[in-house]
Amino acid sequence: ADIKLWGGRFAHGPAEALERLSASVHFDWRLAPYDIAGSRAHARVLARAGLLDEQELAAMLEGLDRLAADVADGSFTGTVADEDVHTALERGLLERLGPELGGKLRAGRSRNDQVATLFRMYLRDHARILGGLLADLQETLIALADAHPGVAMPGRTHFQHAQPVLFAHHVLAHVQALSRDAERLRQWDARAAVSPYGSGALAGSSLGLDPEAVAAELGFEGGSSANSIDGTSARDFAAEFAFVTAMIGVDLSRIAEEVIVWNTKEFSFVTLHDAFSTGSSIMPQKKNPDIAELARGKSGRLIGNLTGLLATLKALPLAYNRDLQEDKEPVFDSCDQLEVLLPAFTGMLATLTVNGERMAALAPAGFSLATDIAEWLVKRGVPFRDAHEVAGECVKVCEAEGIELDQLTDEQFAKISPRLTPEVREVLTVEGALAARSARGGTAPVAVAAQLAEAKGDLDRQ
Ligand code: ARG
């Protein structure tokens, strides 16, 4: 069972402590289907170069099919003694085809170009899975905005009441961020679509193999690596993938934080569905937003995966170094975390109840219409500097009297400034303030309806 890929020049087998340190099979086994796909493509270019005859190729492909089936149903797995997935699968092939034929497949390839290729294939598949999960979330947020068209809420800066906005406008802001993340995944994929297969250990192969044919068979639209040293040692594709997943995590965490706050007794803007909340083991009354909290927490982990990988890559000389074996776990983990998080997160948002009345009631609170007084004055020729002062004075009077802006009397307005005629009340309603911001990107119902339509169209094209 103890098949090593070297051995020729070694008088001793590896120490057990080395084997335990060196083993990656427990985490790189997930590359097995990709390794076998790579082996099929490699067998074909070996045959085309005259290194396998037709019968050998047919037997090789048939052996690889059997191995693939045994991997798929779990009857063949790697062990610590195999070290990694590539070695384990070579053992599997030797066991099925015998050493004569089984031993021919390794010609002209190295685990260095194999692993660099398979890692890309795996991540490209998962970029597509993540893109689908992200689209589900975008769709859910768009539906949430669509279902509450006229609901106003307090828009915030510095987490203080700033200006009223439509709830739909706020939700669609998150959709914008997520659609850029989805775009990042697609752009990443186009860059990652280059196959290192054929780079060998670092210098390429002397056997007349065609890396472009392998690249085409494995679905790499960008062809094969232009430089075999780069092909085997570049991991910026993995770091960039880790960045995009970390960015998704950060964008989720910003939604999560709002859900947590909105779900408090003090805010009471939303109520989470029982199926997407958890209880407390001691406090019977509790209903906790654990999904949002896990999203917030996991974003830290995703950032850690990115920074850990960058630290591994920093100052690493060319070409392959064993340090690079540390590249896979963090990025696999980022896939795994988002693939369990996104469905739960989307479910939480799809089922929460929006307390529109509560939001709308608070929309004008905190003097959030003060800017509208200033802009009303500007439209009447007052320089904004002065208008800002006058509106600030209105707030001061209100604060002293414990009233809201629309409760100022005509006399109080006139006393603050003769320019403040009773018509100023036209803009002292939330509806008026919203409707006035009708340019592209603004919070007026017409502008938000246009944004919503655009977001739907973007998602359909995504
Ligand atoms: N398991 C290794 C990795 O993940 C690939 C094997 C390359 N090993 C070597 N000694 N050249 O990077």
Residues whose N, C-alpha, C, O or C-beta is under 5 A from the ligand:
A	BS01	LIG	S24 D84 R111 N112 V115 L324 Q325
